[in-house]
């Protein structure tokens, strides 16, 4: 069996081509702010907003915390303590 030897590539083929000029336009994903509002009866109710940034900046909700992507404010939702629902006898 004859083995094929690789041919040495020319220097121009090894280097990647650098394109100049305008880059192609890429669309941004929608902000989906409409998901942060709920209609209850005749009123529009907003989800929780950032206490530092003010109204208009909504908080991300994870399973154990809420977070502001603008100012990085975080509030943790800790596990309820063992004595939270029980009465303490004196």
Secondary structure as GFF3:
##gff-version 3
##sequence-region A 1 90
A	DSSP	alpha_helix	11	14	.	.	.	ID=ss1
A	DSSP	three_ten_helix	33	36	.	.	.	ID=ss2
A	DSSP	beta_strand	37	40	.	.	.	ID=ss3
A	DSSP	beta_strand	43	46	.	.	.	ID=ss4
A	DSSP	beta_strand	49	50	.	.	.	ID=ss5
A	DSSP	beta_strand	54	58	.	.	.	ID=ss6
A	DSSP	beta_strand	60	61	.	.	.	ID=ss7
A	DSSP	beta_strand	65	67	.	.	.	ID=ss8
A	DSSP	beta_strand	74	76	.	.	.	ID=ss9
###
